[in-house]
Amino acid sequence: MNLQEKVLNYKDEVVKHIQGSVQIKSVMEPAQEGMPFGEGPAKALNYFVELGKNLGFKVINYDNYATTIEFGEGEEVLGILGHVDVVPEGEGWDYPPYSGAIVDGKIYGRGTLDDKGPSVISLYAMKAIMDSGVKLNKKVRMILGANEESGSKCMDYYFKTLKMPQPTLAFTPDSTFPVTFAEKGIVRIKFKNNYPTLKDVSLAGGNAFNSVPERCELNISKEFLGGLEKALETYNSNKEFKIECVEKDGIYHINSYGKSAHASKPSLGYNSVSALFEFLKEVEIKNEELKSLVEFFNTYIKMELDGKSLGVNFEDEESGKLTLNIGKTTLKDGVLEVCVDIRCPVHVANDKVITNIKEKAEKYMEVEVAGNTAPLYVSKDSFLVSTLMNIYKDITGDKEAQPIAIGGGTYARSVTNGVAFGALLSSQVDNMHQKNEYLEIDKIDTLLKIYVEAIYQLAK
């Protein structure tokens, strides 16, 4: 029986359920009773619960933190880890971000790539094997979480609080092909400060640590700034992404525009928050607290993506350069909070990065460590990496491919023997965490073949 041919019979159902799953807005919200991450993530998790049951799998929902969908027998377990939550949609979509609209052979919607689409595809790869009756020596267990984008508290609950067993080996379809053998360490910092004289000033940019902010808005009294028109003309004369200003009732409404991207790849975006402060250094500032804030940004942040001015521009041979992203930034009622996402090379200690930042920044800001996640490293020669690499090469024909290191963080860190495996092919545009996220329908064939073969080879 040819599993790669059999799995293609499910393609129409795959498309339907990718559409159905992305139509649920599953951004993290305040907890409700029985919904630890809010209503949306719980609804999305239960979409997969019902789908798994309807497909004939054994399904267990763990208090809307996570769910398992499994089949097969054996003491050992192959784990497939996916997530149903998504980052906020942002602005400027050509098609509604929770529509699952199909246009020109593409399914549009937040989560089509990250990670509902790959989770649906993997589930149907499991279905094809289960229905074929082929004999496996391991159970196959999909573990779906509802909080990957906001700290993976779902996996902490599943593995640490409930003490559920670790899979023998595992992969997560939540990165790019071929195989991710290393994931950088992740440090999240909050710069905080109080500015009593800026209580009537508001600043809002971005919506998450792990996204490059596409737009930033500063609303400020006209009397705080001088020379604005000239500064705008000079600044915008040679910039692709502009600063705009409208004055109304004595208030300047200043908008900075950029381009969104995943924080692990900040070079693919353009940071509107950093750009705003770069612009403000050209303006005459008539408030000492605002002057201090602008000085902080233009001394230690600038438009840098490697943290050089904070003394953390480290790199190593296997995973490359450190990246630093200013994510969500707010100033409200005189209280500033700047959320910083840092991806650290695997052979550089996270704590060294934290120490260096504190030494530089603490004279300006309170420095709070909001996250500190160790890197992941699995040998390129391991059974898991080498098996998945061979599958990828055989099905795609890409014989020159090599395992990769990434700045992204995946559920592979939550298991003792796991890696990220796809689901982004080299021929696809990486628009995860960006507007107009989409999955080409004609790529689903290749993905189904890869995942059905991976499950079979790892579990047989």
C-alpha positions as CSV (number, residue, x, y, z in Angstrom):
1,M,0.0,0.0,0.0
2,N,1.4,3.4,-1.0
3,L,0.6,5.7,2.0
4,Q,1.8,8.8,0.0
5,E,-0.9,8.2,-2.6
6,K,-3.6,7.2,-0.1
7,V,-3.2,10.4,2.0
8,L,-3.9,12.6,-1.0
9,N,-7.5,11.2,-0.9
10,Y,-8.1,13.4,2.2
11,K,-7.0,16.7,0.6
12,D,-10.5,18.2,0.2
13,E,-11.3,17.5,3.9
14,V,-7.9,19.0,4.8
15,V,-8.8,22.2,3.0
16,K,-12.2,22.4,4.6
17,H,-10.9,21.9,8.1
18,I,-8.1,24.4,7.7
19,Q,-10.7,26.9,6.7
20,G,-12.9,25.9,9.6
21,S,-10.1,26.1,12.2
22,V,-8.9,29.5,11.1
23,Q,-12.4,31.0,11.2
24,I,-12.0,30.8,15.0
25,K,-10.2,33.8,16.4
26,S,-7.9,32.1,18.9
27,V,-5.8,35.0,20.2
28,M,-5.0,34.8,24.0
29,E,-7.6,36.6,26.1
30,P,-8.2,37.0,29.9
31,A,-8.9,33.6,31.5
32,Q,-12.5,32.6,32.1
33,E,-13.8,29.6,34.1
34,G,-12.7,26.5,32.3
35,M,-10.9,28.6,29.7
36,P,-7.4,29.3,30.9
37,F,-6.4,31.3,27.8
38,G,-9.8,32.8,27.0
39,E,-12.8,31.8,24.9
40,G,-11.1,31.8,21.5
41,P,-8.2,29.4,22.2
42,A,-10.7,27.0,24.0
43,K,-13.0,27.1,21.0
44,A,-10.2,26.3,18.7
45,L,-9.0,23.5,20.8
46,N,-12.5,22.0,20.9
47,Y,-12.7,22.3,17.1
48,F,-9.8,19.8,17.0
49,V,-11.4,17.7,19.8
50,E,-14.5,17.2,17.7
51,L,-12.6,16.7,14.5
52,G,-10.4,14.0,16.1
53,K,-13.4,12.2,17.5
54,N,-15.2,12.3,14.1
55,L,-12.1,10.8,12.5
56,G,-12.1,7.9,14.9
57,F,-9.2,8.7,17.2
58,K,-9.0,8.5,20.9
59,V,-9.3,12.1,22.2
60,I,-8.8,13.6,25.6
61,N,-9.1,17.3,26.5
62,Y,-7.0,18.4,29.4
63,D,-9.0,21.3,30.9
64,N,-8.7,23.4,27.7
65,Y,-4.9,23.7,28.2
66,A,-4.2,21.0,25.7
67,T,-5.7,18.0,24.0
68,T,-4.4,14.6,22.8
69,I,-5.5,12.8,19.6
70,E,-4.0,9.3,19.3
71,F,-4.2,5.9,17.8
72,G,-2.2,2.7,17.9
73,E,-0.6,0.4,20.4
74,G,2.8,0.0,22.1
75,E,4.9,1.2,25.0
76,E,6.7,3.8,23.0
77,V,5.0,7.0,21.7
78,L,5.6,9.2,18.6
79,G,4.5,12.7,19.6
80,I,3.3,15.3,17.1
81,L,3.0,18.7,18.7
82,G,0.9,21.5,17.3
83,H,-0.8,24.6,18.6
84,V,-4.2,26.2,17.9
85,D,-3.6,29.7,19.3
86,V,-2.5,32.5,17.0
87,V,-0.9,36.0,17.3
88,P,-3.1,39.0,16.9
89,E,-4.1,39.7,13.3
90,G,-2.8,43.2,13.0
91,E,-4.0,45.6,10.3
92,G,-4.2,45.9,6.5
93,W,-5.3,42.5,5.4
94,D,-6.6,42.1,1.8
95,Y,-9.1,39.5,3.0
96,P,-10.7,39.1,6.5
97,P,-8.1,37.4,8.7
98,Y,-10.5,34.9,10.2
99,S,-12.4,34.1,7.0
100,G,-10.5,31.2,5.6
101,A,-11.1,32.8,2.2
102,I,-9.8,30.9,-0.9
103,V,-8.4,33.3,-3.5
104,D,-6.2,32.4,-6.4
105,G,-5.5,28.9,-4.9
106,K,-4.5,30.2,-1.5
107,I,-6.3,29.8,1.8
108,Y,-6.0,33.2,3.7
109,G,-6.3,33.5,7.4
110,R,-4.3,33.9,10.7
111,G,-3.1,30.4,11.5
112,T,-3.0,28.9,8.0
113,L,0.8,28.5,8.3
114,D,1.2,28.9,12.1
115,D,0.0,26.4,13.1
116,K,-3.6,25.3,12.4
117,G,-2.9,24.4,8.8
118,P,0.1,22.1,9.5
119,S,-1.8,20.6,12.5
120,V,-4.8,19.7,10.3
121,I,-2.4,18.2,7.6
122,S,-0.6,16.2,10.2
123,L,-3.9,14.9,11.7
124,Y,-5.0,13.6,8.3
125,A,-1.6,12.0,7.8
126,M,-2.3,10.1,11.0
127,K,-5.8,9.3,9.7
128,A,-4.4,7.8,6.4
129,I,-2.1,5.5,8.4
130,M,-4.8,4.5,10.9
131,D,-7.3,3.7,8.1
132,S,-4.7,1.7,6.1
133,G,-4.3,-0.8,8.9
134,V,-0.5,-0.8,8.5
135,K,1.2,-2.2,11.6
136,L,3.2,0.3,13.8
137,N,5.3,-0.4,16.9
138,K,4.6,2.9,18.6
139,K,1.5,4.8,19.5
140,V,1.0,8.0,17.6
141,R,-0.1,10.9,19.8
142,M,-0.9,14.4,18.6
143,I,-0.6,16.9,21.5
144,L,-2.2,20.2,20.7
145,G,-1.8,23.2,23.0
146,A,-3.6,26.5,23.2
147,N,-0.9,28.9,24.4
148,E,2.2,28.5,22.3
149,E,2.3,32.1,21.2
150,S,2.2,33.5,24.7
151,G,4.6,31.4,26.7
152,S,3.6,27.7,26.2
153,K,1.9,27.5,29.6
154,C,-0.3,24.8,28.0
155,M,2.7,22.4,27.7
156,D,3.9,23.3,31.3
157,Y,0.4,22.3,32.5
158,Y,0.4,19.1,30.4
159,F,3.9,17.9,31.2
160,K,4.7,19.5,34.5
161,T,1.5,20.0,36.4
162,L,-0.3,16.9,35.2
163,K,3.0,15.0,34.8
164,M,1.9,13.4,31.6
165,P,4.5,11.1,30.1
166,Q,7.0,12.4,27.6
167,P,6.8,10.9,24.0
168,T,9.7,8.7,23.1
169,L,10.5,11.0,20.2
170,A,8.5,13.9,18.6
171,F,8.3,16.5,16.0
172,T,6.3,19.7,15.6
173,P,5.2,21.1,12.2
174,D,5.8,24.7,13.3
175,S,8.9,25.9,11.6
176,T,10.5,25.6,8.2
177,F,11.9,22.6,6.3
178,P,14.1,20.7,6.3
179,V,14.8,19.9,10.0
180,T,15.4,22.3,12.8
181,F,18.2,20.8,14.9
182,A,18.8,23.9,17.0
183,E,16.6,26.7,18.3
184,K,18.1,29.8,19.9
185,G,17.5,30.7,23.5
186,I,14.7,33.2,24.0
187,V,15.0,36.1,26.5
188,R,12.1,38.5,27.0
189,I,12.7,41.8,28.8
190,K,10.4,44.5,29.8
191,F,11.8,48.0,30.1
192,K,9.6,50.0,32.5
193,N,9.5,53.5,33.8
194,N,7.2,56.2,35.2
195,Y,7.0,59.6,33.7
196,P,4.7,61.8,35.8
197,T,4.9,64.8,33.4
198,L,3.8,62.6,30.5
199,K,0.5,61.5,31.9
200,D,-1.4,63.1,29.1
201,V,0.8,61.6,26.4
202,S,-0.1,58.2,24.9
203,L,2.1,55.9,22.9
204,A,1.0,52.5,21.4
205,G,2.9,50.3,19.0
206,G,2.8,46.6,18.2
207,N,0.7,43.9,19.9
208,A,3.1,41.1,21.1
209,F,6.7,40.4,22.1
210,N,7.2,38.2,19.1
211,S,6.0,40.4,16.2
212,V,7.7,43.4,14.6
213,P,5.3,46.3,15.1
214,E,3.8,47.5,11.9
215,R,2.3,50.8,13.3
216,C,3.0,53.0,16.2
217,E,1.0,56.0,17.3
218,L,2.1,58.9,19.6
219,N,-0.5,61.4,20.8
220,I,1.1,64.4,22.4
221,S,0.5,68.1,23.2
222,K,1.7,70.5,20.6
223,E,3.6,72.4,23.3
224,F,5.9,69.4,23.9
225,L,7.5,69.5,20.4
226,G,9.0,72.0,18.1
227,G,10.3,72.0,14.6
228,L,8.0,69.1,13.6
229,E,7.2,70.1,10.0
230,K,10.9,70.5,9.1
231,A,11.8,67.2,10.8
232,L,9.0,65.4,9.0
233,E,10.1,66.7,5.6
234,T,13.8,65.8,6.3
235,Y,13.1,62.4,7.8
236,N,10.6,61.2,5.1
237,S,12.7,62.3,2.2
238,N,14.7,59.1,2.1
239,K,12.5,56.6,3.9
240,E,10.4,53.8,2.5
241,F,8.2,53.7,5.6
242,K,6.9,57.1,6.5
243,I,6.0,59.2,9.6
244,E,2.8,61.1,9.4
245,C,1.4,63.8,11.6
246,V,-2.1,65.4,12.0
247,E,-2.7,68.2,14.5
248,K,-6.1,68.5,16.0
249,D,-7.2,70.7,19.0
250,G,-3.6,71.3,20.1
251,I,-2.6,67.6,20.0
252,Y,-0.2,66.0,17.5
253,H,-1.3,62.6,16.3
254,I,2.0,61.1,15.0
255,N,1.8,57.8,13.2
256,S,4.9,55.7,12.4
257,Y,4.6,53.0,9.8
258,G,6.7,49.8,9.3
259,K,6.3,46.2,8.2
260,S,5.4,43.3,10.5
261,A,7.4,40.1,10.7
262,H,8.1,37.3,13.2
263,A,10.4,38.6,15.9
264,S,12.9,35.7,15.2
265,K,13.4,37.2,11.8
266,P,13.3,41.0,12.4
267,S,15.2,41.7,9.2
268,L,12.1,40.7,7.3
269,G,10.2,43.6,8.9
270,Y,10.7,47.3,9.7
271,N,10.1,48.4,13.3
272,S,7.7,51.3,13.5
273,V,8.5,51.9,17.2
274,S,12.2,52.2,16.7
275,A,11.6,54.4,13.7
276,L,9.4,56.7,15.7
277,F,12.2,57.3,18.2
278,E,14.7,57.7,15.4
279,F,12.5,60.4,14.0
280,L,12.0,62.1,17.4
281,K,15.7,62.8,17.8
282,E,15.3,65.2,14.9
283,V,12.6,67.1,16.7
284,E,13.0,69.9,19.3
285,I,11.7,68.3,22.5
286,K,10.5,70.6,25.3
287,N,9.9,68.1,28.1
288,E,12.8,66.6,30.0
289,E,11.2,63.2,30.7
290,L,10.4,62.7,27.0
291,K,13.9,63.9,26.1
292,S,15.3,61.2,28.4
293,L,13.1,58.5,26.8
294,V,14.2,59.5,23.3
295,E,17.8,59.5,24.4
296,F,17.4,56.0,25.8
297,F,16.1,54.7,22.5
298,N,18.7,56.4,20.4
299,T,21.5,55.4,22.7
300,Y,20.7,51.7,23.2
301,I,18.0,50.6,20.7
302,K,18.4,52.6,17.5
303,M,17.3,50.7,14.4
304,E,19.6,47.8,15.4
305,L,18.5,44.2,15.1
306,D,21.5,42.6,16.9
307,G,21.5,44.5,20.2
308,K,25.0,46.0,19.6
309,S,24.4,49.1,21.6
310,L,23.1,47.1,24.5
311,G,26.3,45.0,24.4
312,V,24.7,41.8,23.3
313,N,25.6,41.4,19.6
314,F,26.8,37.8,20.1
315,E,26.9,35.1,17.5
316,D,28.1,31.5,17.1
317,E,28.9,29.3,14.1
318,E,26.0,26.9,14.3
319,S,23.0,29.3,15.0
320,G,24.3,32.7,13.8
321,K,23.7,36.1,15.2
322,L,21.6,37.3,18.2
323,T,18.4,39.1,17.1
324,L,16.6,41.7,19.1
325,N,13.1,43.0,18.5
326,I,11.1,45.8,20.2
327,G,7.6,44.3,20.2
328,K,4.7,45.8,22.0
329,T,5.3,49.3,23.5
330,T,2.9,51.5,25.5
331,L,2.9,54.7,27.4
332,K,-0.3,55.4,29.2
333,D,-1.0,57.5,32.3
334,G,2.7,58.2,32.6
335,V,3.6,54.5,32.7
336,L,6.0,53.1,30.0
337,E,6.4,49.5,29.1
338,V,8.6,48.3,26.3
339,C,8.5,44.6,25.5
340,V,11.8,43.2,24.0
341,D,12.2,39.8,22.4
342,I,15.8,38.5,22.1
343,R,16.9,35.3,20.3
344,C,20.3,34.2,21.7
345,P,22.8,31.9,19.9
346,V,22.7,28.4,21.2
347,H,26.2,28.5,22.6
348,V,25.8,31.8,24.4
349,A,24.3,31.8,27.9
350,N,21.0,33.6,28.2
351,D,22.1,35.0,31.6
352,K,25.1,36.7,30.0
353,V,22.7,38.5,27.7
354,I,20.5,39.6,30.6
355,T,23.5,40.8,32.7
356,N,24.8,42.9,29.8
357,I,21.5,44.5,29.2
358,K,21.0,45.4,32.8
359,E,24.4,46.9,33.0
360,K,23.6,49.2,30.1
361,A,20.0,50.0,30.6
362,E,19.3,50.2,34.4
363,K,20.3,53.8,34.8
364,Y,17.4,54.7,32.5
365,M,14.9,51.9,33.1
366,E,13.6,49.2,35.4
367,V,14.7,46.0,33.6
368,E,12.3,43.1,34.2
369,V,13.0,39.6,32.9
370,A,9.6,38.4,31.5
371,G,10.9,35.2,30.0
372,N,14.1,33.1,29.9
373,T,13.9,30.0,27.7
374,A,16.9,27.7,27.2
375,P,18.0,26.9,23.7
376,L,17.3,23.5,22.0
377,Y,20.1,21.4,20.4
378,V,19.7,18.0,18.9
379,S,22.7,16.4,17.1
380,K,22.5,16.4,13.4
381,D,23.6,12.7,13.5
382,S,20.7,11.6,15.7
383,F,18.2,9.0,14.5
384,L,15.4,11.6,14.7
385,V,17.2,14.3,12.6
386,S,18.7,12.0,10.1
387,T,15.5,10.1,9.5
388,L,13.5,13.3,8.9
389,M,16.2,14.7,6.7
390,N,16.1,11.6,4.4
391,I,12.3,11.8,4.2
392,Y,12.5,15.5,3.2
393,K,15.1,14.9,0.6
394,D,13.4,11.9,-0.9
395,I,10.0,13.6,-1.3
396,T,11.1,17.1,-2.4
397,G,14.2,16.0,-4.4
398,D,16.2,18.6,-2.5
399,K,19.3,16.5,-2.1
400,E,21.6,19.4,-1.0
401,A,19.4,20.3,2.0
402,Q,21.0,20.6,5.5
403,P,19.5,20.8,9.0
404,I,19.0,24.3,10.1
405,A,19.1,26.4,13.2
406,I,16.4,29.0,13.8
407,G,15.6,31.9,16.1
408,G,12.1,30.8,16.5
409,G,10.9,28.8,19.6
410,T,8.7,25.8,19.2
411,Y,7.1,23.1,21.3
412,A,10.2,21.0,20.6
413,R,11.6,22.6,23.7
414,S,8.8,21.1,25.7
415,V,9.9,17.5,25.0
416,T,13.0,15.5,25.8
417,N,13.6,14.3,22.3
418,G,12.0,16.5,19.7
419,V,12.7,18.8,16.8
420,A,10.7,21.1,14.5
421,F,10.0,19.6,11.1
422,G,8.4,22.0,8.6
423,A,5.8,23.0,7.6
424,L,7.2,25.8,5.5
425,L,8.7,24.7,2.2
426,S,11.5,26.6,0.5
427,S,9.1,27.6,-2.3
428,Q,6.6,29.2,0.1
429,V,6.6,32.8,1.3
430,D,7.1,33.1,5.0
431,N,4.2,35.3,6.1
432,M,3.8,33.9,9.6
433,H,2.8,36.7,12.1
434,Q,2.3,39.0,9.1
435,K,-0.8,40.3,7.4
436,N,-2.2,38.2,4.6
437,E,-0.9,34.9,6.1
438,Y,-1.8,32.2,3.6
439,L,-1.2,28.6,2.5
440,E,-1.2,27.6,-1.1
441,I,-3.5,24.7,-1.7
442,D,-1.2,23.1,-4.2
443,K,1.5,22.8,-1.5
444,I,-0.8,20.6,0.6
445,D,0.0,17.5,-1.5
446,T,3.7,17.7,-0.7
447,L,3.0,18.3,2.9
448,L,0.7,15.4,3.2
449,K,3.2,13.1,1.6
450,I,6.0,14.3,3.9
451,Y,4.1,14.0,7.1
452,V,2.5,10.6,6.4
453,E,6.0,9.2,5.6
454,A,7.5,10.8,8.7
455,I,4.9,9.3,10.9
456,Y,5.3,5.9,9.4
457,Q,9.1,5.9,9.4
458,L,9.3,7.1,13.0
459,A,6.6,4.9,14.4
460,K,7.0,1.6,12.5
